[in-house]
Amino acid sequence: MADPVERKEYPILIRLPEADMAMVDRAASLRGRSRTDFVRDAAVRAAEDVLMDNRLVRMSPEGFAEFMDVLSAPVAPVPDMVELAKRPAPWEAGHTTKR
């Protein structure tokens, strides 16, 4: 009897309405990906987002106090951000783009 082969990939079967499948196919095509690659990447990315959004952060009372001290400290300006905030927005009158 042959040794069982350890499975490395698992199939997922989903049923989609025609309009949804057409949208997935179009998006996959625009990315130059196969339907399978596109759906797999989208599903994994969505799963990562959910897991990161629901991650519990634990810290000691001392660590929490230090965290709150950092949040409560006065902010220090970041020179690049200050300069950026002073620039006119592209949609404002008189704006010129450097090339």
Residue pairs with C-beta under 8 A, 6 or more apart in sequence:
12 43
16 24
24 35
24 38
24 39
25 35
27 38
28 34
28 35
28 37
28 38
28 39
31 38
33 41
59 67
88 94
88 95
89 95
90 97
